[in-house]
Amino acid sequence: MSITNFEFKARCHDISLAESKIQSLNPVFVGLDNQTDTYFNVDTGRLKLREGNIENALIYYLVDP
């Protein structure tokens, strides 16, 4: 199975509004994930191995210059 995951970081000026919008999507709690991230030197971008008890992923970040 192939999963495409998009992540972004943003400032939130109204955490209550953001939480209510997320709750309206009926999220499912699957547990707490204790994660360890290992970063690798690459020619461009960043490469990270994320190991956890719920999620394991090899993640490539394209970094703007």
VOGU-3710 file (C-alpha; in Angstrom, 3 decimals, decimal comma):
1> msitnfefka> 0,000/0,000/0,000  1,337/3,417/-0,949  0,519/6,445/1,179  1,249/10,038/0,212  1,494/12,272/3,252  1,579/16,057/3,017  2,651/18,013/6,081  3,050/21,700/6,689  3,752/23,994/9,600  1,790/27,168/10,197
11> rchdislaes> 1,137/29,722/12,895  -2,215/29,458/14,628  -3,660/32,587/16,205  -6,881/30,924/17,466  -6,180/27,447/18,842  -9,821/26,977/19,927  -11,065/27,576/16,376  -8,469/25,182/14,951  -9,352/22,490/17,498  -13,096/22,776/16,797
21> kiqslnpvfv> -12,481/22,455/13,043  -10,341/19,342/13,607  -12,945/17,828/15,963  -15,620/18,351/13,284  -13,710/15,858/11,112  -14,280/13,096/13,710  -10,623/12,167/14,267  -9,748/8,729/15,654  -7,175/8,500/18,454  -4,795/5,621/17,709
31> gldnqtdtyf> -2,359/6,182/20,578  0,804/8,034/21,448  3,780/7,471/19,184  7,229/7,571/20,807  9,375/8,614/17,828  13,079/8,734/17,140  14,250/10,792/14,137  17,581/10,187/12,410  18,734/12,737/9,825  21,057/11,901/6,927
41> nvdtgrlklr> 23,355/14,170/4,934  22,170/14,431/1,329  23,206/16,644/-1,593  19,887/18,525/-1,707  17,012/18,774/0,737  16,852/16,728/3,927  16,381/13,007/4,514  14,919/11,735/7,786  14,210/8,244/9,100  11,336/8,335/11,608
51> egnienaliy> 10,996/5,265/13,805  8,122/4,882/16,241  5,743/2,358/17,737  2,900/3,555/15,421  4,651/5,198/12,477  7,844/4,267/10,617  8,756/6,343/7,599  11,584/7,542/5,416  10,870/11,222/4,730  12,483/13,493/2,143
61> ylvdp> 12,118/17,257/2,508  12,663/19,572/-0,419  14,170/22,703/1,106  13,744/26,113/-0,532  17,058/27,884/-1,140
//
